[in-house]
Each structure stands twice: as structure tokens, then as C-alpha cells.
Amino acid sequence: MRWVLLWFLVLGLEASVHAYPLDGYEYTGIRRLEFYRLAALGEVRGRQLPLGGLLSMQEVRPRGIGLPKDFDFASDPDMAAEIKTMLGAEANRYSIALLDMSDADNPVYAEHNATVKVNVGSVGKMLVGLAVFQRLHDLYPDDVSARERILRNALVVADGFIQRPSHKVVFWHPDTRTMTFRLLQEGDTASLWEYLDWVYSASSNAAAAMVMKHLVLMQHSAHAYPVSQADADDFFESTSRTELGKLFEQAMTGGLVKNGFDPNLIRQGSFFTREGKRRVAGKTSYATPRELLRLVYKLETGQLVDEWSSREMKRLMYMTQKRIRYASHPALNNAAVYFKSGSLYSCVPEEGFVCGKYRGNKRNLLASLALVEAPAKDPQYRYMVVVSSNVLRVNSAVAHQTLAMRIHRMIQRRHQARLK
């Protein structure tokens, strides 16, 4: 029998994951939020949220403002040993960085293979958000209202850059009180804030491509942004792929460097769609768990760009609908979870093996980034964790789910005596 090489490549999250607090519609104009708010009230049909997904905008904020700005990421040997033990025989295929902030006076960090640099898939969309908020800050450093106005009023019209879309997004129509759940299509128009929500909540590669395109426009147009659709089209048609790539790199790298990150350790170097890569020159993408944890630490301490930007990025990460992968274990149901995940897997023919999602036998990368506050309303446990793995032939989504439970139970044990 002639074997044919089979490739399965997935970058991103399931489209059923949703973020941002549900009472944020009036502030942001993100229409999806109103649908899920009404669903939570029972006024329209929709999924009921876990207890940890019901926080308000005012309750979702950086909670580590008083923590040291420059944390010493020296690994605690006892906690690191416990992490390695829970990973068992596959420990060498995992990389983990974990910061337990439950006792604010004595935060403890531990890591395992945390300097391993890998492609983290859709976790890289965190860096797209960082670049957007950094660029808005660069243009309007002392005017938050101007940044809010751009996020609400700048219109993004989906075009060829979205090809090929692979994750469905929610469209809520307030006038008819109807919801549709579908792939982005060329011509779909929404605010920059709504597209950012689709990037974080549905992990839509198509939405990410449009946000990246507008990031290039922001970098080029400066205070003239937002520009008309005709001017945007003319600019992209008349500018070479190389020059567009330079503008893209300036915006993405600028967001990292200005926040104290080394692009040699963490970088989103290219678009998330095939057409975006074709139109705009890019580079490789990678990160280490330690650098991603530093990113979340800066966010939680209000240092990622500035306190307002950190708050908004944390809200965009807040899970307010179905939870998946690391975030899906019932042990986290009463926890507020701020989450991003990405996968990249591939298969080759192997007798007796059935390839499937998150279950590659050639490559099976999965990355999970989570900030956990439990219970959500009055957190006793606060920790952030980044996991990347490449365990072949197993369902890595289930493996990360199990790992989430074990880490959560470990955190609880660590504080049992103190909380008593």
C-alpha cells in the first residue's frame, strides 16, 4: 500500500471560547457581549456561564499593582521538583513557568524547562494586542479617551487578508435580537475593539489578520489613523511586501522592546493567515514560557504599556463562555480564568494510529497561558502559569486539562495552613 504523507496543521483556539466581562457592551461597543449578558439573564437562549465567568468590568483589573515591578524569577527548588514529579515520564516534553501570588507578601516562582523556545501558535496573539495598545499609547500617551475613541470608532472591513478563515465568530444583531455564529466573510465590518475581541475570544486567525493590517496602517499613518477605506486600499496596493513587512516588524518589535522584552526570546513575526503572509513579509514566531509569564506578570502589575492598557488586555483575556483545554477542568469552575492557548500539530502515516485534533505523531505542540483567581469574587488563590508541551500520540488538550487540576490542587495544598 502506498502511504501518502498527511499533514494536519492547526494554529489557534476553538471558536467557542469567549472573553471580556459581559457588562462591557456600553463601554466597548462589542455587540457579542450583550448577547451573552442577555443569555446569562435568561432573556435569550444561550449557554449558562460558570461562576468564575460572571465578574463585572470593575472586578476585572490588574490585582498586583503593589507587587515588585522587577520580580526575581529564581526558581523555587521544592515547587519545581513537585512540578516535575506530576509530569511523570513525559517531563522532558513539557516546559512550565508558574508564579504563585496567593500570598502577596511571599510570591513563589518555579519553572521546568522554561527557557525552551517554541512556536506557541495563537498565544502569539497576545503580542498582537500588546502592539496595538502600545501604538495607541505612543500616539496618545496622555489621552486615554482618544485611545478609547479609536478602538470604538475605527471601522475594520474584512478583505482578502482573512483568507482562509478557520474559526467562527459571534455576530449579535441588537435590533432583531438574533445571533449568528459563522466564519468571517469579506465585507464584514466592525470596530477595531470588536475585531480585537474576536482575536482574543474566538482566536480567529482572520480577525487577527485584519487587526495586524490595521496595526501596519497605525504605524504608517500615525495621528491620521483611522484612514478611509480607499486610502487604506491605495496604500497596500502601492507599497511593496518588503516595506509592509518593515512597518509590521517596527510595530510588533516596538511593542516588545518598549515593555522590556528581548525579541530574540519572544516574537510574533508573521501574520496568522496565508494571504497575510503572502502580502506582508514576516519572520519566524516563538516564545519561551518564562518570557510569556513575564508578559502576564507585567500585565497583572499594571506595567504592560500602562495601567489602562493592562486592564483592557486583561479584560480581553477574561473567559466568559465555554472553557477549553487547560481552562476546562471543573476544578476551575469557580475561578476567574484569563486565558490564551495555541496548538500546532502534524501527522505522518503510522499503522494502528489515528490522527486527530491535538493528537499528532510527528509534532503535537500545545501552549496554554492562564492567570487564575479563585474563587473569582474573593480570591484566596492567585497564580499564573504557562505550559508548552510536545507529547506525541496523546490528546494534548486533555493532558493540559488534567495538568490544570494537578497544579490547582498543588496551589491549594501550599496555602492550606496559612488560610486556616
TORMI-8857 format. One record per residue (C-alpha): residue number from 1; residue in one letter; x, y, z. Coordinates in steps of 0.02 Angstrom, whole numbers, always signed. Example, Ala and Ser with C-alpha at 12.3 -4.5 7.8 and 13.67 -1.06 7.14 Angstrom:
% TORMI-8857
NODE  nr rest   east  north     up
NODE   1    A   +615   -225   +390
NODE   2    S   +684    -53   +357
% end
This chain:
% TORMI-8857
NODE  nr rest   east  north     up
NODE   1    M     +0     +0     +0
NODE   2    R    +70   +171    -48
NODE   3    W    +73   +287   +102
NODE   4    V    +34   +470    +74
NODE   5    L   +103   +599   +194
NODE   6    L    -36   +680   +293
NODE   7    W    -16   +850   +371
NODE   8    F   -134   +923   +499
NODE   9    L    -90  +1099   +549
NODE  10    V   -192  +1199   +674
NODE  11    L   -148  +1369   +746
NODE  12    G   -267  +1438   +875
NODE  13    L   -414  +1410   +989
NODE  14    E   -583  +1332   +970
NODE  15    A   -708  +1464   +917
NODE  16    S   -817  +1427  +1068
NODE  17    V   -704  +1520  +1191
NODE  18    H   -761  +1695  +1239
NODE  19    A   -684  +1838  +1334
NODE  20    Y   -714  +2013  +1407
NODE  21    P   -837  +2046  +1551
NODE  22    L  -1018  +2036  +1495
NODE  23    D  -1065  +2210  +1554
NODE  24    G   -938  +2289  +1435
NODE  25    Y  -1055  +2320  +1288
NODE  26    E  -1095  +2502  +1328
NODE  27    Y   -912  +2544  +1355
NODE  28    T   -835  +2450  +1210
NODE  29    G   -974  +2429  +1083
NODE  30    I   -929  +2243  +1070
NODE  31    R  -1100  +2178  +1021
NODE  32    R  -1066  +1997  +1066
NODE  33    L  -1058  +2043  +1249
NODE  34    E  -1240  +2099  +1250
NODE  35    F  -1296  +1931  +1182
NODE  36    Y  -1205  +1834  +1317
NODE  37    R  -1265  +1953  +1452
NODE  38    L  -1445  +1926  +1398
NODE  39    A  -1413  +1738  +1389
NODE  40    A  -1346  +1740  +1568
NODE  41    L  -1507  +1828  +1621
NODE  42    G  -1613  +1700  +1529
NODE  43    E  -1686  +1828  +1408
NODE  44    V  -1617  +1739  +1255
NODE  45    R  -1561  +1560  +1230
NODE  46    G  -1378  +1533  +1266
NODE  47    R  -1252  +1439  +1371
NODE  48    Q  -1251  +1471  +1558
NODE  49    L  -1084  +1529  +1624
NODE  50    P   -982  +1450  +1763
NODE  51    L   -973  +1553  +1923
NODE  52    G   -798  +1610  +1877
NODE  53    G   -860  +1692  +1718
NODE  54    L   -981  +1817  +1797
NODE  55    L   -867  +1957  +1855
NODE  56    S   -908  +2136  +1806
NODE  57    M   -792  +2257  +1718
NODE  58    Q   -750  +2341  +1883
NODE  59    E   -697  +2175  +1957
NODE  60    V   -580  +2134  +1813
NODE  61    R   -423  +2235  +1840
NODE  62    P   -238  +2211  +1873
NODE  63    R   -228  +2147  +2052
NODE  64    G    -40  +2154  +2075
NODE  65    I    -11  +2342  +2071
NODE  66    G    +82  +2334  +2237
NODE  67    L   +197  +2189  +2188
NODE  68    P   +379  +2222  +2142
NODE  69    K   +398  +2290  +1966
NODE  70    D   +551  +2182  +1933
NODE  71    F   +517  +2010  +2004
NODE  72    D   +664  +1893  +2030
NODE  73    F   +621  +1739  +1928
NODE  74    A   +730  +1622  +2030
NODE  75    S   +652  +1450  +2032
NODE  76    D   +600  +1378  +2200
NODE  77    P   +678  +1203  +2205
NODE  78    D   +539  +1121  +2306
NODE  79    M   +396  +1180  +2196
NODE  80    A   +498  +1144  +2039
NODE  81    A   +527   +966  +2099
NODE  82    E   +341   +944  +2132
NODE  83    I   +301  +1005  +1956
NODE  84    K   +425   +883  +1880
NODE  85    T   +353   +740  +1982
NODE  86    M   +175   +775  +1924
NODE  87    L   +234   +770  +1742
NODE  88    G   +300   +593  +1763
NODE  89    A   +387   +502  +1621
NODE  90    E   +347   +640  +1495
NODE  91    A   +429   +778  +1596
NODE  92    N   +561   +810  +1463
NODE  93    R   +422   +852  +1338
NODE  94    Y   +348   +989  +1447
NODE  95    S   +403  +1167  +1484
NODE  96    I   +318  +1259  +1628
NODE  97    A   +333  +1427  +1715
NODE  98    L   +225  +1455  +1869
NODE  99    L   +209  +1604  +1986
NODE 100    D   +104  +1582  +2144
NODE 101    M    +49  +1754  +2208
NODE 102    S    -82  +1689  +2330
NODE 103    D    +19  +1757  +2474
NODE 104    A    +56  +1931  +2407
NODE 105    D   +196  +1956  +2534
NODE 106    N   +283  +1795  +2482
NODE 107    P   +259  +1758  +2296
NODE 108    V   +346  +1598  +2241
NODE 109    Y   +407  +1558  +2065
NODE 110    A   +455  +1389  +1995
NODE 111    E   +497  +1327  +1822
NODE 112    H   +537  +1171  +1723
NODE 113    N   +625  +1186  +1554
NODE 114    A   +555  +1363  +1548
NODE 115    T   +686  +1433  +1429
NODE 116    V   +642  +1315  +1286
NODE 117    K   +593  +1420  +1135
NODE 118    V   +449  +1353  +1030
NODE 119    N   +310  +1412   +915
NODE 120    V   +163  +1442  +1034
NODE 121    G    +30  +1462   +899
NODE 122    S   -113  +1576   +945
NODE 123    V    -35  +1626  +1110
NODE 124    G    +63  +1744   +997
NODE 125    K    -98  +1843   +975
NODE 126    M    -60  +1914  +1148
NODE 127    L    +84  +2006  +1064
NODE 128    V    -31  +2075   +930
NODE 129    G   -140  +2151  +1066
NODE 130    L    +15  +2219  +1152
NODE 131    A    +73  +2301   +991
NODE 132    V    -96  +2384   +963
NODE 133    F   -107  +2454  +1139
NODE 134    Q    +74  +2510  +1133
NODE 135    R    +46  +2601   +969
NODE 136    L   -109  +2687  +1038
NODE 137    H     -6  +2741  +1188
NODE 138    D   +133  +2805  +1076
NODE 139    L     +9  +2914   +981
NODE 140    Y    -93  +2971  +1131
NODE 141    P    +14  +2949  +1287
NODE 142    D    -90  +3066  +1395
NODE 143    D   -262  +3043  +1316
NODE 144    V   -348  +2880  +1360
NODE 145    S   -513  +2946  +1290
NODE 146    A   -431  +2964  +1119
NODE 147    R   -375  +2783  +1126
NODE 148    E   -550  +2727  +1177
NODE 149    R   -624  +2829  +1035
NODE 150    I   -512  +2745   +906
NODE 151    L   -550  +2571   +972
NODE 152    R   -737  +2606   +964
NODE 153    N   -747  +2707   +804
NODE 154    A   -611  +2643   +687
NODE 155    L   -701  +2528   +566
NODE 156    V   -617  +2369   +504
NODE 157    V   -685  +2292   +344
NODE 158    A   -635  +2112   +313
NODE 159    D   -547  +2088   +145
NODE 160    G   -435  +1963    +60
NODE 161    F   -315  +1964   +209
NODE 162    I   -435  +1849   +304
NODE 163    Q   -409  +1702   +186
NODE 164    R   -428  +1568   +237
NODE 165    P   -539  +1593   +390
NODE 166    S   -548  +1443   +507
NODE 167    H   -633  +1498   +668
NODE 168    K   -813  +1553   +684
NODE 169    V   -860  +1712   +774
NODE 170    V  -1019  +1776   +855
NODE 171    F  -1123  +1911   +771
NODE 172    W  -1259  +1987   +881
NODE 173    H  -1393  +2093   +797
NODE 174    P  -1468  +2205   +935
NODE 175    D  -1612  +2267   +827
NODE 176    T  -1679  +2094   +789
NODE 177    R  -1606  +2011   +947
NODE 178    T  -1536  +1871   +841
NODE 179    M  -1366  +1788   +845
NODE 180    T  -1268  +1706   +705
NODE 181    F  -1111  +1603   +727
NODE 182    R  -1006  +1590   +569
NODE 183    L   -838  +1619   +487
NODE 184    L   -786  +1796   +446
NODE 185    Q   -825  +1844   +267
NODE 186    E   -753  +1980   +157
NODE 187    G   -853  +2137   +187
NODE 188    D   -891  +2103   +371
NODE 189    T   -875  +2270   +459
NODE 190    A   -848  +2302   +643
NODE 191    S   -749  +2415   +758
NODE 192    L   -566  +2386   +797
NODE 193    W   -619  +2340   +975
NODE 194    E   -740  +2209   +909
NODE 195    Y   -605  +2135   +797
NODE 196    L   -486  +2129   +945
NODE 197    D   -621  +2037  +1042
NODE 198    W   -634  +1909   +901
NODE 199    V   -445  +1890   +907
NODE 200    Y   -445  +1852  +1094
NODE 201    S   -614  +1770  +1119
NODE 202    A   -633  +1662   +964
NODE 203    S   -447  +1662   +922
NODE 204    S   -498  +1700   +743
NODE 205    N   -346  +1699   +629
NODE 206    A   -448  +1801   +504
NODE 207    A   -486  +1935   +634
NODE 208    A   -303  +1935   +688
NODE 209    A   -250  +1965   +508
NODE 210    M   -364  +2117   +496
NODE 211    V   -301  +2187   +662
NODE 212    M   -122  +2161   +603
NODE 213    K   -163  +2251   +440
NODE 214    H   -232  +2397   +539
NODE 215    L    -78  +2394   +651
NODE 216    V    +26  +2423   +494
NODE 217    L    -91  +2567   +450
NODE 218    M    -69  +2640   +625
NODE 219    Q   +119  +2627   +609
NODE 220    H   +117  +2715   +441
NODE 221    S    -22  +2843   +465
NODE 222    A    +13  +2893   +646
NODE 223    H   -112  +3027   +700
NODE 224    A   -201  +3017   +533
NODE 225    Y   -267  +2845   +581
NODE 226    P   -403  +2790   +554
NODE 227    V   -393  +2822   +367
NODE 228    S   -529  +2796   +238
NODE 229    Q   -551  +2625   +160
NODE 230    A   -499  +2697     -9
NODE 231    D   -338  +2768    +63
NODE 232    A   -300  +2605   +152
NODE 233    D   -326  +2506     -7
NODE 234    D   -215  +2626   -107
NODE 235    F    -78  +2614    +24
NODE 236    F    -73  +2425    +25
NODE 237    E    -83  +2413   -164
NODE 238    S    +60  +2538   -191
NODE 239    T   +177  +2476    -53
NODE 240    S   +292  +2327    -78
NODE 241    R   +282  +2169    +25
NODE 242    T   +454  +2209    +96
NODE 243    E   +408  +2385   +150
NODE 244    L   +246  +2324   +229
NODE 245    G   +347  +2194   +321
NODE 246    K   +463  +2328   +391
NODE 247    L   +315  +2428   +457
NODE 248    F   +240  +2271   +532
NODE 249    E   +404  +2224   +617
NODE 250    Q   +426  +2401   +684
NODE 251    A   +255  +2395   +766
NODE 252    M   +271  +2218   +835
NODE 253    T   +451  +2236   +894
NODE 254    G   +417  +2409   +963
NODE 255    G   +281  +2338  +1073
NODE 256    L   +403  +2211  +1144
NODE 257    V   +558  +2318  +1166
NODE 258    K   +466  +2464  +1245
NODE 259    N   +400  +2343  +1375
NODE 260    G   +568  +2268  +1416
NODE 261    F   +565  +2109  +1311
NODE 262    D   +702  +2034  +1205
NODE 263    P   +637  +1993  +1029
NODE 264    N   +764  +1852  +1023
NODE 265    L   +663  +1764  +1159
NODE 266    I   +484  +1810  +1115
NODE 267    R   +413  +1865   +947
NODE 268    Q   +261  +1854   +836
NODE 269    G   +346  +1877   +670
NODE 270    S   +211  +1848   +540
NODE 271    F    +26  +1856   +501
NODE 272    F    -91  +1716   +553
NODE 273    T   -166  +1691   +379
NODE 274    R    -91  +1627   +218
NODE 275    E   -142  +1784   +123
NODE 276    G    -70  +1896   +258
NODE 277    K    +96  +1806   +246
NODE 278    R    +92  +1824    +57
NODE 279    R    +57  +2011    +63
NODE 280    V   +168  +2062   +209
NODE 281    A   +344  +1996   +235
NODE 282    G   +369  +1910   +402
NODE 283    K   +488  +1811   +510
NODE 284    T   +479  +1659   +624
NODE 285    S   +375  +1663   +782
NODE 286    Y   +423  +1592   +952
NODE 287    A   +421  +1617  +1139
NODE 288    T   +479  +1536  +1300
NODE 289    P   +365  +1500  +1448
NODE 290    R   +471  +1613  +1558
NODE 291    E   +452  +1763  +1442
NODE 292    L   +265  +1733  +1422
NODE 293    L   +248  +1728  +1611
NODE 294    R   +344  +1892  +1622
NODE 295    L   +217  +1963  +1500
NODE 296    V    +72  +1911  +1611
NODE 297    Y   +163  +1974  +1766
NODE 298    K   +185  +2146  +1687
NODE 299    L     +1  +2145  +1641
NODE 300    E    -52  +2097  +1818
NODE 301    T    +58  +2232  +1894
NODE 302    G    -10  +2365  +1776
NODE 303    Q   +155  +2384  +1683
NODE 304    L   +108  +2317  +1512
NODE 305    V   +111  +2482  +1416
NODE 306    D    +20  +2569  +1561
NODE 307    E   -113  +2530  +1690
NODE 308    W   -260  +2567  +1574
NODE 309    S   -189  +2457  +1435
NODE 310    S   -150  +2318  +1558
NODE 311    R   -329  +2323  +1621
NODE 312    E   -403  +2317  +1446
NODE 313    M   -290  +2173  +1392
NODE 314    K   -338  +2077  +1550
NODE 315    R   -522  +2105  +1511
NODE 316    L   -495  +2041  +1335
NODE 317    M   -418  +1883  +1409
NODE 318    Y   -562  +1852  +1531
NODE 319    M   -657  +1693  +1488
NODE 320    T   -844  +1718  +1489
NODE 321    Q   -908  +1568  +1392
NODE 322    K   -862  +1387  +1359
NODE 323    R   -691  +1340  +1427
NODE 324    I   -571  +1226  +1337
NODE 325    R   -403  +1139  +1358
NODE 326    Y   -309  +1194  +1515
NODE 327    A   -453  +1307  +1570
NODE 328    S   -589  +1175  +1555
NODE 329    H   -562  +1069  +1712
NODE 330    P   -708  +1079  +1835
NODE 331    A   -583  +1121  +1973
NODE 332    L   -576  +1295  +1896
NODE 333    N   -764  +1322  +1879
NODE 334    N   -773  +1447  +2021
NODE 335    A   -613  +1534  +1967
NODE 336    A   -593  +1684  +1856
NODE 337    V   -480  +1624  +1716
NODE 338    Y   -386  +1738  +1597
NODE 339    F   -327  +1626  +1458
NODE 340    K   -245  +1603  +1289
NODE 341    S   -197  +1443  +1203
NODE 342    G   -123  +1386  +1039
NODE 343    S    -85  +1222   +952
NODE 344    L    +20  +1161   +809
NODE 345    Y    +15   +977   +766
NODE 346    S    +57   +866   +617
NODE 347    C    +43   +682   +574
NODE 348    V   +127   +551   +466
NODE 349    P    +53   +381   +424
NODE 350    E    +76   +254   +563
NODE 351    E     -2    +83   +572
NODE 352    G   -133    +74   +710
NODE 353    F   -129   +261   +745
NODE 354    V   -274   +378   +707
NODE 355    C   -225   +561   +691
NODE 356    G   -341   +691   +764
NODE 357    K   -351   +864   +840
NODE 358    Y   -211   +897   +966
NODE 359    R   -152   +718   +939
NODE 360    G     -7   +720   +817
NODE 361    N   +125   +586   +800
NODE 362    K   +255   +695   +712
NODE 363    R   +226   +855   +807
NODE 364    N    +99   +892   +943
NODE 365    L   +134  +1064  +1012
NODE 366    L    +11  +1143  +1131
NODE 367    A    +36  +1302  +1231
NODE 368    S    -75  +1364  +1372
NODE 369    L    -63  +1529  +1464
NODE 370    A   -177  +1559  +1613
NODE 371    L   -199  +1683  +1754
NODE 372    V   -311  +1605  +1887
NODE 373    E   -404  +1693  +2028
NODE 374    A   -504  +1576  +2140
NODE 375    P   -637  +1596  +2196
NODE 376    A   -675  +1734  +2072
NODE 377    K   -765  +1854  +2189
NODE 378    D   -642  +1846  +2334
NODE 379    P   -482  +1760  +2276
NODE 380    Q   -386  +1656  +2401
NODE 381    Y   -277  +1583  +2264
NODE 382    R   -195  +1689  +2131
NODE 383    Y    -69  +1616  +2012
NODE 384    M    -10  +1625  +1833
NODE 385    V    +55  +1480  +1732
NODE 386    V   +122  +1449  +1557
NODE 387    V   +135  +1272  +1489
NODE 388    S   +204  +1212  +1323
NODE 389    S   +211  +1029  +1276
NODE 390    N   +253   +913  +1134
NODE 391    V   +192   +742  +1191
NODE 392    L   +160   +635  +1038
NODE 393    R     +7   +524  +1008
NODE 394    V    -93   +588  +1157
NODE 395    N   -236   +711  +1163
NODE 396    S   -138   +860  +1223
NODE 397    A   -297   +958  +1261
NODE 398    V   -348   +826  +1388
NODE 399    A   -170   +817  +1455
NODE 400    H   -168  +1005  +1488
NODE 401    Q   -340   +994  +1568
NODE 402    T   -276   +861  +1690
NODE 403    L   -119   +962  +1723
NODE 404    A   -227  +1114  +1767
NODE 405    M   -314  +1014  +1903
NODE 406    R   -150   +950  +1975
NODE 407    I    -72  +1123  +1978
NODE 408    H   -227  +1197  +2058
NODE 409    R   -228  +1062  +2194
NODE 410    M    -44  +1093  +2225
NODE 411    I    -75  +1280  +2248
NODE 412    Q   -217  +1241  +2370
NODE 413    R   -105  +1125  +2472
NODE 414    R    +31  +1256  +2481
NODE 415    H    -86  +1378  +2569
NODE 416    Q   -191  +1260  +2674
NODE 417    A   -107  +1301  +2838
NODE 418    R    -98  +1488  +2805
NODE 419    L   -282  +1502  +2758
NODE 420    K   -337  +1405  +2911
% end
